[in-house]
Amino acid sequence: MGSVDDGVAVWKGVPYAAPPVGELRLRAPREPASWSEVRDATAFGHIAPQTEHGPLPIDPGLTIGEDCLTLNVWAPEGAANLPVMVWIHGGAYFLGSSAQRMYDGRKLVAEGRVVLVTVNYRLGALGFLDFSKFGDFDSNLGLRDQVAALEWVRDNIAAFGGDPSQVTLFGESAGGGSVTTLMVSPASEGLFHRVIAESSPATSVYGADRAESIAERFLELAGVEASELRELPVSEFVRVCGELVQEIPSKVPGTLALAPVVDRDFVPHYPVAAFQKGLAHPVPLLIGTNHDESSMFKLMKSPLMPITPDKVHEMFQAIAADHPDMRADEENEVEAAYPEHSKKRTALEISRDAAFRMPTLWIAEAHSRRARTFLYRFDQATPFLRITRLGAMHGTEVPYVFGNFGVVPKDPTFKLGGHRTALEVSGRVQKRWIDFAYGRDPWTPYDEESRTTLLIDKRDQEVEDPDRELRRAWGEEILGFT
């Protein structure tokens, strides 16, 4: 039993898998127990274990718990056979939830007559560390959770007014990285029919050796053997995960402690390389990044991205160590493509392009040979964000997609105005995303000849190859970690 609010029906906290606790901790998701009585679906379920004092505030009334594999459904009242949009939230693979107020689906659903599903999945060490080399544990647990949620959608969404043959999978940041990774996973084949990837860190997917070393470091910091992991308190998983999140990118700039793993099974190939080999599911793709992705990480003083000249240099050295055939002058050639900026500004932009922009361009170019592909760059920023030189930061497009502004406490975004323009831009973004979910072209498709890109701003415009010089400087060879 859900609720109805202004013509939108909502069901919250619906279990799509069994609680991953006890013997099911660090194992692939199992089907949930069935029930025959009426179930209350008016409150969000537990959110995945994570720090309560991180950069993403946890809304009052939400609870944290390992029993977190639930989803939420928004649908127009009386809906039938509508396109479905399944949202995978971001948060660097260790933060966030489907219950964040920013992801409230009422406006998107009312605007576009779609059914929206938002998904909780395991995070942090419980979801994105690979202990499989140390015992009876499974890999890529957070991604496996997402596939289990998609299977639930396939089997059940018709009862909520959705069409299981019209599923658009979309996500941002770690959610964007999840969906581009799922595009190359055999386990997800047939479970979605279109994909929207917002700011996907698509090259932040690592090989088994790197994953094993990080899992081993977790065991060292926790002071336990792998055989003790199922008895380790959840609070210890969160605490040690917090240490790893700081330590790993500080030691090797440009890497993350937590990310999908190329396990040769669930994720058989590095995603960007798989796209280039034509191995991704041939479904239509809408993909893009924000103009100033890295400025958020500078603002938050986060180690997750290398944002100083020294750290960027260390990143290139580490990539070269992973790729012995990399040209010695690669770093200098890339830096030369940013001639008008100070060294600090250049470092920010190189970091942005290494993590987000270039992987997105590599994917768009490769996938356009297989399926209709639509590329965007989100440039819209309010007067406050422009005057502070933060610009279109990482994540700033999300409120425009959902139509939810002013839901983050003490958010200064509209301190100098710009709300009316933001609403106008949001209306256009929502229409384009919904058009795509309905199978319509939201703008001119991308191809290797024209490279048409939609620049989303106060006034949208289609531009051919707007980042030509940067694209050429980086080249077509993937620069990333293994």
N, C-alpha and C positions, 0 to 999 in steps of 0.2 A: 504494500500500500504506500503510494507516494503522496504528492500534494500537487495542487494547481495554483499557479500564481499568475494572474493577469493573462490568462489564455495559454500559459505554458505549463505542461505537466513535467514534474521533476521526480525522479527516483534516485535516492542517494544511498551509498553504502551497500550496494548489491555485490555479494561475493561471487567472484568468477573462478576462484581456486580455493583449495583447502588452506587453512592457516599454516604457513611454513615454519612451524615450531617443532621442538623436540626432535624426533628422528627425521622430520622433513626440513629442518634447518639446513641450508646450503645444498638442497636438492632441488631438482626441477619441479615446477608446480604440478600438483595433482588436482583432479576434479573435486569440487566442493561436495559436501554431503547435501543430498536433496532434502526438501522440506515440503510438507503438505498443508500446513496452516498458513494463514495470512501473515506476511512478514512486514514489519514496520520498515519503510524505506524513506523516512523523512529526515534522517540525520546522517552526516558523513561518517564513514568508518574511520578506524585508526589510520593515521598517516605513518609512513615508513619511519623506522628509527633514524634519528638525525639530531644534530645539536639544536638545542632550544634557543641558542643565543647567536645564531649565525646571521649572515647578511639578508636572508629571506625570513622576514618575521612570520611567526606562526600565529594564525588568527585565534582570538579568544574562543574557547569552546571546543577546539580541536584537541584530540588526544593522540599520543604517540604509542604505537604498539607493533610488535612483530606480526600480529594477525592483521595485516594491512592490505591484503589482495582483494580490493573492492573497486568498483567503478560506479559512475554516476551517469544518469541519462536525462537529457532535456529533450522534449518533443512538443511541437504545437498540439494543443488539446484536440483530440480526435484525429490525429495524424494517421496516415496509412500510406505505405509504400514510398516513403520519402528517402532521398539520398541521406547517407549516414556519414558523419565526420567524426573520426576517432582521434582525440587529442592526447599526445604524449608530452607531459610537462618537462621543462628544463630544470637545471640546478646542478650542473657539473657532475652528475651521477651520484651526488651525495646529499642533495638538498631538494626541497620542494614537495608539492603534493597536488593532487587533482582538486583539492578543496580550497585552493587559494582564491580569494575573492576576484582576482583578475580574470580567472577562468570561468566565472559564473556564465552559464550559457544562455540566459534568457534573451538577451538582446540579439545575439547571433541567430538564435533559433527563430525568434519572432521576425527578424529582418529577412531571413532567407528561406523559411520553411524547409529546414533540414532537421534531422535528428542528430544531436551531439552526444558523444560519449567521452567522458574524461576518466583517465585510468591512473590508479595508484600502482606502483611497482616497487620491488625491493631496491634499496639504495645503499650506497656506501659499501663497507666490507661485506655486508650480508647479500648484496646484489651484484657487485662489480669487482670483487677480488676472485681470482681463480685459484682455489685450493685443490684442484683435481689431481695434481701431481703428488699430493700428500695424503690421500686417502679416498674414502667413498664420498666424494663431493662432485657436484656438477659445475660446469662453466657457464658464463653469460646468463646468470640467473635473472637479472633485471630484464634482459631481452626476452628470455623464455617466458617471463610473466606477461610481457606485452603480447606475445604470440598467443598465450592462453586467453588473454582478454579478447583478442581478435577472433579466436575460435568461439568464445562465448557470444560475441556479436553475430557471427555467422549463424549460430544455432538459435539465438533468442531474440534478435533485434526486431524481427517482424512483429512480435507481440507488443512492441513499444511504438510501432508505427514506422519502422525503418525498413528499407529494402536491402537485404544482405548481398545483393548483386551490384550495389552501388556504394561501395565503402571507400571513402577518402581517408587515408592515414596522414595525420599532420602533427608536427611538433617543432619545438624551438630549442636552440642551444643543445644541451644533452638530449633533449627530445628530438631535435633535428638530426643529431648524430645517430640516434637510435633508428630513426626511420630510414636513413640512407643505408645503414647497416642491414636492416631487415630487408631492404630491396635486393640484397645479394645472398640472403639466407634461404636455403631450400625449405626450411621449416615454415616459412611464411607464404609460400607460393599459393596463390589463389585466394588469400585472405583479405586482400585489398585490391582496388582497381584503379586508384589514383593516389599520388603522394604529393604533399606540400612539405618542403624542408626549409625552415627558417633558421638561418645562421647555423648551419651544420658544421661541427668540427670533424669533418669526415675523415681526415687523416689521423685523428687521435684514436686509433684502433691499433692494438699492439700484438706482437707475436708471443708465443707461449713462453719463450725464455725470459723476456722482460716481465711478463705477468707472474711467472714463477718467482722471480727475484723479489718482486714487490710483496707477494703473498708471504714469502719467507721473512721479509722484513717485518711484516705485521706480526708474525708469530714471535719474533725476537722482542718487539716492543711490548707485546702483550704478556710475554713471559710464560707461554703455554706451548704444549705440543699440539699438533694437528688433531690428535685423538681427543683432545679436551675442548675442541671448538663448540661442540653442541651443548656443553655445560657452561660455557663462558657467559657471564651476564651481558645482556644487551648493552648496558651502559658502558662496558669495556669495549665492545665493538665500536660504539660511537666515539669514545675517547681516543682510542688508538687510530681510528680512521682520521680523526681530526689532526693527529700528529703527522700521519702519512701525507695528507692533503697539503700540508705546509712543507714537508721535508723533500718529497720527490721532485716537484718542479723547481725547488731552490737548488737542488744538486744538479739537475739536468733541465735547464730552462727550455720550455716548449713542450715538456711532457706532463702528463697527468698521472696521479696515483691510481685513479679509478677510470676505467674505460672498457669498452668491448674488447674481446680477445679473439684473435684468429686461432680457433681451436681445431681447425680442419674438419669440423663436424657441423655444429650449428652455424658457425661463421667460417666457411672453408677458405676464403680469400680476403686479402686486404680490400676494403670496399672500393676505394678509388681505382685501384688496379683492376678490380673485377668489372667496374663500369667500362674501363678502357678496353677490356677484352670482350665486351658484349655479353657479360654473364649476369647482368642485373635483370630483374623481372621487367619485361617490356611494357610497363604501364606509364601513362602520361605523368609528367613530373613538373611541378611548379617549384622553383628553387631560387633563393637569393640571400643577400646579406644586407647589413646596415652600413651606412657610410662611415661611421666612427665607432666600430665595434669595440676597439681596445680602450677607449677613453673611460669606460665604466670600470675596468680593472685598475686603471691608474687612480681613479677616484676612490675606489675601495682599498687601495694599497694591497691588492691581491697578488699572490705569487703565481696564480694560475696561468698568467701570460707574461712573457718577457717584454717589459716595456721600457727598458733603459738600453742605451747603446751597448754597454758591456754585456748585458744579458742576451741581447740579440746576437752579438758576436759569439757568445758561448753556445747559443742555440745552433748556429751554423756549424760550429766546430763539432758539436755532438751529432748533427745530421751527417756531416762528412764522415765521421767515424762509423756510422751505420751504412754509409754508401761509399765504399772505397773508390768507385768509378766516378764520383762527383768531381766536376771540374774545379780546379784550384781557385779560379777567379770568379766562381759562381756568386759568392757573397758580394764582391765588388760590383759585378754587373747589375745585381738586384738593387744595391744601394744607389747606383748611378741613375736609376729610373725615378728617383725621388729628389730631384736637384733643387727644388725651390724651398725646402724646409730646413729647419735646424736639425742637428743630430738627434735631439730628443724627440722632435716631431716625426722624423724619419723612422726612428725606432718604433714608435707607436704604430705607424702605418705598415711597416714591415711585419710587425707582430700580428696586426689585423689580417694582413693578406696571407701570411703563412698559416694562420689558424683557420680562417674562414673564407676569405674571398677567393684565393686561388683554388683550394679544393672544390669550391662551388663551381668555378669556371671549368675546371677539369671534368667534373661530373656532367655539367650542362653540355659541354662540347661532345663528350662521348655518348651520352644518352640520347642526344638529338638525332643520332644515326639510327636509333632503335625505336623511338617513340616520341610523341609530341612533347616538347620541352619548352618551358616558359621561364625566362630569367628576369629577376628584378633586382634593383638596388634601392633600399629605403633611405631616402635623404631627408625626410621630414623631421624638423626639430622645432620646438617652441622657441619664442624669443629668449626665455631664460636659458635654455640649453645652448642656443647659439652664442649668446653673449658670454657665457662661461666657457665656451669652446669645447663643451662636452659633445654637442651635436647629436646626431642620430646614433646613440649609444647601443651597445648590445642589449637586446631585450625591449627597446623602446617601441618596437612595432607591435608588440603583443596587445597592449590596450586598444590599438586601432583595429586589430583583428576581432577582438571580442566586444568592442564598444564600451569597455569599462574603464573610465578615467577616475582619478581621485580616490582609488581604493587602498592605496598604500599610505600608512600614517606619515605625516610630515613630508609628503612628497612636494618638492618645490617646483615641479614641472611647469605649472601655470602661474607662477609667482609674478611674471611680467605679462600675463595675458596669453592669448593664442588659443583659447578654448574653442571658439567658434570654428576657426580653421581646422583644428584637430578633429572636430566632429564631422566636418565636410570630408576630410581625408579618410577618416574612419569609414564613412559611408561608402566611399569608392573602393577601399580595400575590402570591406566585407562583400560588396557586390562582386568583385573580381574573384575572391576566394570561393564564394558560393556558385558563381557561374562555372568555375572549374569543377566543383563538386557535382554539378549537374551535367558535366560533360561538354560544356561550351568553352570555346577559346576565350580566355580573359584578356588577351592582347595578342599581338603577332608572335608566332612561335619563334624560338631561337634555332638558328642553324649555323653551320661553320662558314657560310658565305656572308650573311648579313650581320650575324651576332646581335640581333635585335634585343635590346634590354629595356624594360620599363623602369624609368626613374620615378619613384613615388615621392611627391613633394606637395607643396601648396597647389601646384598645377602639375599633373602627371605628364610625362612625355616619353615617347619611344625614341631611343637613340641607338644607332648602330655602333657597337663595339666601344662603349664609353671609356673603358679602361685598357685601350689598345696597347699603350706603351708599357704599362705594368705587366700586362699579360705576356707580351713579347719578352720582356726582361726575365720573367720567371721561367718562361719556356713551357714545354709540354711534359717534361719529365717530372714525376711526382717527387717533391721534396717533403719528406716526412720520416718519422721514426719507425723502426721495425720492432 
